[in-house]
């Protein structure tokens, strides 16, 4: 198993955030902001939660790098 450096992990997480943001944007483009199927709202909430977790992990990694 290969262990990534903190810097590589941060870059990976930033890329993951961009991918999740693209997925959310695509879903909003397809279903809009009004009345939509419940799975859309659930997926968008999940995307937001993922982004929050990734950002928190980035903050933790950056704090560890800077002492």
Residue, then its C-alpha position, 0 to 999 in steps of 0.5 A: x500500500x502506498x501512502x500519499x504525502x499530505x500535499x498529495x492528499x490535499x490535491x486529491x481532495x481538491x480534485x474530488x471537490x471539483x468532481x462533486x461540484x460538477x456532479x451537483x451542477x449537472x444535476x441542477x442543470x437537468x432538474x432545476x431549482x424548483x420542484x424536483x424528484x426527492x432523490x435529487x434533493x437527497x443527492x444534492x444534500x449528499x454532495x454538499x456533505x461530501x464537500x464539507x467533509x473534504x474541506x474539513x479534511x483539507x483544513x486538518x491536513x493543512x493545520x498538521x503541515x503548519x504545526 
